Amino acid sequence: MINQLILVVMSFVLSMVLKEQVEVVGQVLGLPGLVSWIILTLIVLICVWKIGSDKWDLGDLLASFVLIVLVLLYYYQDVSQIFLECSRIMLGVCLGAIVVSAANASKR
């Protein structure tokens, strides 16, 4: 719980420092000015809180995916590029899962 609180505070400070960049992502999503910063900061804080939890589950994976998409939105500012990058990420995850399952099958 302390780890989660520290991560959230650090993320909030980071979103304050990077306010202009966060607003750019919000404007790409169609949100106006300060509202974009507030909404995206809340999304980031919720995701960081979930990732900072002790157990890793599907929620943490989803929170990580949301954070990755937000970062990619800042760099590319184009939704079609985001879909391309997300498909690359998912391909890498799927290939990693195949390799791990094949390694586990060979051990048996």
CNS distance restraints for C-alpha pairs under 8 A (distance, minus, plus):
assign (resid   1 and name CA) (resid   5 and name CA) 6.33 0.50 0.50
assign (resid   1 and name CA) (resid  53 and name CA) 7.14 0.50 0.50
assign (resid   2 and name CA) (resid   6 and name CA) 6.20 0.50 0.50
assign (resid   3 and name CA) (resid   7 and name CA) 6.15 0.50 0.50
assign (resid   3 and name CA) (resid  52 and name CA) 6.44 0.50 0.50
assign (resid   3 and name CA) (resid  53 and name CA) 7.90 0.50 0.50
assign (resid   4 and name CA) (resid   8 and name CA) 6.14 0.50 0.50
assign (resid   4 and name CA) (resid  48 and name CA) 7.50 0.50 0.50
assign (resid   4 and name CA) (resid  49 and name CA) 5.37 0.50 0.50
assign (resid   4 and name CA) (resid  50 and name CA) 7.89 0.50 0.50
assign (resid   4 and name CA) (resid  52 and name CA) 4.76 0.50 0.50
assign (resid   4 and name CA) (resid  53 and name CA) 6.36 0.50 0.50
assign (resid   5 and name CA) (resid   9 and name CA) 6.21 0.50 0.50
assign (resid   5 and name CA) (resid  49 and name CA) 7.40 0.50 0.50
assign (resid   6 and name CA) (resid  10 and name CA) 6.13 0.50 0.50
assign (resid   7 and name CA) (resid  11 and name CA) 6.00 0.50 0.50
assign (resid   7 and name CA) (resid  48 and name CA) 6.66 0.50 0.50
assign (resid   7 and name CA) (resid  49 and name CA) 7.12 0.50 0.50
assign (resid   7 and name CA) (resid  52 and name CA) 6.96 0.50 0.50
assign (resid   8 and name CA) (resid  12 and name CA) 6.08 0.50 0.50
assign (resid   8 and name CA) (resid  45 and name CA) 5.67 0.50 0.50
assign (resid   8 and name CA) (resid  48 and name CA) 6.24 0.50 0.50
assign (resid   8 and name CA) (resid  49 and name CA) 6.15 0.50 0.50
assign (resid   9 and name CA) (resid  13 and name CA) 6.25 0.50 0.50
assign (resid  10 and name CA) (resid  14 and name CA) 6.13 0.50 0.50
assign (resid  11 and name CA) (resid  15 and name CA) 6.10 0.50 0.50
assign (resid  11 and name CA) (resid  44 and name CA) 7.59 0.50 0.50
assign (resid  11 and name CA) (resid  45 and name CA) 6.63 0.50 0.50
assign (resid  11 and name CA) (resid  48 and name CA) 7.51 0.50 0.50
assign (resid  12 and name CA) (resid  16 and name CA) 6.24 0.50 0.50
assign (resid  12 and name CA) (resid  41 and name CA) 7.09 0.50 0.50
assign (resid  12 and name CA) (resid  45 and name CA) 6.99 0.50 0.50
assign (resid  13 and name CA) (resid  17 and name CA) 6.28 0.50 0.50
assign (resid  14 and name CA) (resid  18 and name CA) 6.04 0.50 0.50
assign (resid  15 and name CA) (resid  19 and name CA) 5.60 0.50 0.50
assign (resid  15 and name CA) (resid  22 and name CA) 6.93 0.50 0.50
assign (resid  15 and name CA) (resid  41 and name CA) 6.48 0.50 0.50
assign (resid  18 and name CA) (resid  22 and name CA) 6.27 0.50 0.50
assign (resid  19 and name CA) (resid  23 and name CA) 6.16 0.50 0.50
assign (resid  19 and name CA) (resid  37 and name CA) 6.76 0.50 0.50
assign (resid  20 and name CA) (resid  24 and name CA) 6.29 0.50 0.50
assign (resid  21 and name CA) (resid  25 and name CA) 6.58 0.50 0.50
assign (resid  21 and name CA) (resid  74 and name CA) 7.09 0.50 0.50
assign (resid  22 and name CA) (resid  26 and name CA) 6.36 0.50 0.50
assign (resid  22 and name CA) (resid  36 and name CA) 7.50 0.50 0.50
assign (resid  22 and name CA) (resid  37 and name CA) 5.73 0.50 0.50
assign (resid  22 and name CA) (resid  40 and name CA) 6.97 0.50 0.50
assign (resid  22 and name CA) (resid  41 and name CA) 7.75 0.50 0.50
assign (resid  22 and name CA) (resid  74 and name CA) 7.84 0.50 0.50
assign (resid  23 and name CA) (resid  27 and name CA) 6.07 0.50 0.50
assign (resid  23 and name CA) (resid  33 and name CA) 6.26 0.50 0.50
assign (resid  23 and name CA) (resid  34 and name CA) 7.17 0.50 0.50
assign (resid  23 and name CA) (resid  36 and name CA) 5.55 0.50 0.50
assign (resid  23 and name CA) (resid  37 and name CA) 5.08 0.50 0.50
assign (resid  24 and name CA) (resid  28 and name CA) 6.29 0.50 0.50
assign (resid  24 and name CA) (resid  74 and name CA) 6.82 0.50 0.50
assign (resid  25 and name CA) (resid  29 and name CA) 6.45 0.50 0.50
assign (resid  25 and name CA) (resid  36 and name CA) 7.74 0.50 0.50
assign (resid  25 and name CA) (resid  70 and name CA) 7.03 0.50 0.50
assign (resid  25 and name CA) (resid  73 and name CA) 6.04 0.50 0.50
assign (resid  25 and name CA) (resid  74 and name CA) 5.28 0.50 0.50
assign (resid  25 and name CA) (resid  77 and name CA) 7.36 0.50 0.50
assign (resid  26 and name CA) (resid  30 and name CA) 6.34 0.50 0.50
assign (resid  26 and name CA) (resid  31 and name CA) 5.21 0.50 0.50
assign (resid  26 and name CA) (resid  32 and name CA) 7.24 0.50 0.50
assign (resid  26 and name CA) (resid  33 and name CA) 7.69 0.50 0.50
assign (resid  26 and name CA) (resid  36 and name CA) 4.38 0.50 0.50
assign (resid  26 and name CA) (resid  37 and name CA) 6.53 0.50 0.50
assign (resid  26 and name CA) (resid  40 and name CA) 6.71 0.50 0.50
assign (resid  27 and name CA) (resid  31 and name CA) 5.02 0.50 0.50
assign (resid  27 and name CA) (resid  32 and name CA) 6.11 0.50 0.50
assign (resid  27 and name CA) (resid  33 and name CA) 7.16 0.50 0.50
assign (resid  27 and name CA) (resid  36 and name CA) 6.61 0.50 0.50
assign (resid  28 and name CA) (resid  73 and name CA) 7.50 0.50 0.50
assign (resid  28 and name CA) (resid  77 and name CA) 6.31 0.50 0.50
assign (resid  28 and name CA) (resid  78 and name CA) 7.94 0.50 0.50
assign (resid  31 and name CA) (resid  35 and name CA) 6.46 0.50 0.50
assign (resid  31 and name CA) (resid  36 and name CA) 4.95 0.50 0.50
assign (resid  32 and name CA) (resid  36 and name CA) 5.69 0.50 0.50
assign (resid  33 and name CA) (resid  37 and name CA) 6.93 0.50 0.50
assign (resid  34 and name CA) (resid  38 and name CA) 6.27 0.50 0.50
assign (resid  35 and name CA) (resid  39 and name CA) 6.08 0.50 0.50
assign (resid  36 and name CA) (resid  40 and name CA) 5.99 0.50 0.50
assign (resid  37 and name CA) (resid  41 and name CA) 5.85 0.50 0.50
assign (resid  38 and name CA) (resid  42 and name CA) 6.22 0.50 0.50
assign (resid  39 and name CA) (resid  43 and name CA) 6.27 0.50 0.50
assign (resid  40 and name CA) (resid  44 and name CA) 6.10 0.50 0.50
assign (resid  41 and name CA) (resid  45 and name CA) 6.06 0.50 0.50
assign (resid  42 and name CA) (resid  46 and name CA) 6.12 0.50 0.50
assign (resid  43 and name CA) (resid  47 and name CA) 6.20 0.50 0.50
assign (resid  44 and name CA) (resid  48 and name CA) 6.03 0.50 0.50
assign (resid  44 and name CA) (resid  67 and name CA) 6.78 0.50 0.50
assign (resid  45 and name CA) (resid  49 and name CA) 6.01 0.50 0.50
assign (resid  46 and name CA) (resid  50 and name CA) 6.27 0.50 0.50
assign (resid  47 and name CA) (resid  51 and name CA) 6.17 0.50 0.50
assign (resid  47 and name CA) (resid  60 and name CA) 7.67 0.50 0.50
assign (resid  47 and name CA) (resid  63 and name CA) 4.70 0.50 0.50
assign (resid  47 and name CA) (resid  64 and name CA) 7.05 0.50 0.50
assign (resid  47 and name CA) (resid  66 and name CA) 7.54 0.50 0.50
assign (resid  47 and name CA) (resid  67 and name CA) 7.17 0.50 0.50
assign (resid  48 and name CA) (resid  52 and name CA) 6.00 0.50 0.50
assign (resid  48 and name CA) (resid  63 and name CA) 7.41 0.50 0.50
assign (resid  49 and name CA) (resid  53 and name CA) 6.69 0.50 0.50
assign (resid  50 and name CA) (resid  59 and name CA) 7.05 0.50 0.50
assign (resid  50 and name CA) (resid  60 and name CA) 5.86 0.50 0.50
assign (resid  50 and name CA) (resid  63 and name CA) 6.83 0.50 0.50
assign (resid  51 and name CA) (resid  56 and name CA) 7.64 0.50 0.50
assign (resid  51 and name CA) (resid  60 and name CA) 5.04 0.50 0.50
assign (resid  51 and name CA) (resid  63 and name CA) 6.70 0.50 0.50
assign (resid  51 and name CA) (resid  64 and name CA) 7.20 0.50 0.50
assign (resid  56 and name CA) (resid  60 and name CA) 5.95 0.50 0.50
assign (resid  56 and name CA) (resid  61 and name CA) 7.87 0.50 0.50
assign (resid  57 and name CA) (resid  61 and name CA) 6.67 0.50 0.50
assign (resid  58 and name CA) (resid  62 and name CA) 6.19 0.50 0.50
assign (resid  59 and name CA) (resid  63 and name CA) 6.08 0.50 0.50
assign (resid  60 and name CA) (resid  64 and name CA) 6.08 0.50 0.50
assign (resid  61 and name CA) (resid  65 and name CA) 6.17 0.50 0.50
assign (resid  62 and name CA) (resid  66 and name CA) 6.23 0.50 0.50
assign (resid  63 and name CA) (resid  67 and name CA) 6.33 0.50 0.50
assign (resid  64 and name CA) (resid  68 and name CA) 6.18 0.50 0.50
assign (resid  65 and name CA) (resid  69 and name CA) 6.20 0.50 0.50
assign (resid  66 and name CA) (resid  70 and name CA) 6.27 0.50 0.50
assign (resid  67 and name CA) (resid  71 and name CA) 6.27 0.50 0.50
assign (resid  68 and name CA) (resid  72 and name CA) 6.15 0.50 0.50
assign (resid  69 and name CA) (resid  73 and name CA) 6.04 0.50 0.50
assign (resid  69 and name CA) (resid  82 and name CA) 6.90 0.50 0.50
assign (resid  69 and name CA) (resid  86 and name CA) 7.68 0.50 0.50
assign (resid  70 and name CA) (resid  74 and name CA) 6.52 0.50 0.50
assign (resid  71 and name CA) (resid  75 and name CA) 6.54 0.50 0.50
assign (resid  72 and name CA) (resid  76 and name CA) 5.90 0.50 0.50
assign (resid  72 and name CA) (resid  77 and name CA) 7.50 0.50 0.50
assign (resid  72 and name CA) (resid  82 and name CA) 6.27 0.50 0.50
assign (resid  73 and name CA) (resid  77 and name CA) 4.80 0.50 0.50
assign (resid  73 and name CA) (resid  78 and name CA) 6.65 0.50 0.50
assign (resid  73 and name CA) (resid  79 and name CA) 7.25 0.50 0.50
assign (resid  73 and name CA) (resid  82 and name CA) 6.74 0.50 0.50
assign (resid  76 and name CA) (resid  81 and name CA) 6.51 0.50 0.50
assign (resid  76 and name CA) (resid  82 and name CA) 7.24 0.50 0.50
assign (resid  78 and name CA) (resid  82 and name CA) 6.56 0.50 0.50
assign (resid  79 and name CA) (resid  83 and name CA) 6.41 0.50 0.50
assign (resid  80 and name CA) (resid  84 and name CA) 6.42 0.50 0.50
assign (resid  81 and name CA) (resid  85 and name CA) 6.20 0.50 0.50
assign (resid  82 and name CA) (resid  86 and name CA) 5.98 0.50 0.50
assign (resid  83 and name CA) (resid  87 and name CA) 6.06 0.50 0.50
assign (resid  84 and name CA) (resid  88 and name CA) 6.37 0.50 0.50
assign (resid  85 and name CA) (resid  89 and name CA) 6.24 0.50 0.50
assign (resid  86 and name CA) (resid  90 and name CA) 6.08 0.50 0.50
assign (resid  87 and name CA) (resid  91 and name CA) 6.02 0.50 0.50
assign (resid  88 and name CA) (resid  92 and name CA) 6.26 0.50 0.50
assign (resid  89 and name CA) (resid  93 and name CA) 6.24 0.50 0.50
assign (resid  90 and name CA) (resid  94 and name CA) 6.02 0.50 0.50
assign (resid  91 and name CA) (resid  95 and name CA) 6.08 0.50 0.50
assign (resid  92 and name CA) (resid  96 and name CA) 6.06 0.50 0.50
assign (resid  93 and name CA) (resid  97 and name CA) 6.16 0.50 0.50
assign (resid  94 and name CA) (resid  98 and name CA) 6.21 0.50 0.50
assign (resid  95 and name CA) (resid  99 and name CA) 6.21 0.50 0.50
assign (resid  96 and name CA) (resid 100 and name CA) 6.14 0.50 0.50
assign (resid  97 and name CA) (resid 101 and name CA) 6.04 0.50 0.50
assign (resid  98 and name CA) (resid 102 and name CA) 6.02 0.50 0.50
assign (resid  99 and name CA) (resid 103 and name CA) 6.09 0.50 0.50
assign (resid 100 and name CA) (resid 104 and name CA) 6.15 0.50 0.50
assign (resid 101 and name CA) (resid 105 and name CA) 6.06 0.50 0.50
assign (resid 102 and name CA) (resid 106 and name CA) 6.20 0.50 0.50
assign (resid 103 and name CA) (resid 107 and name CA) 6.47 0.50 0.50
assign (resid 104 and name CA) (resid 108 and name CA) 6.84 0.50 0.50
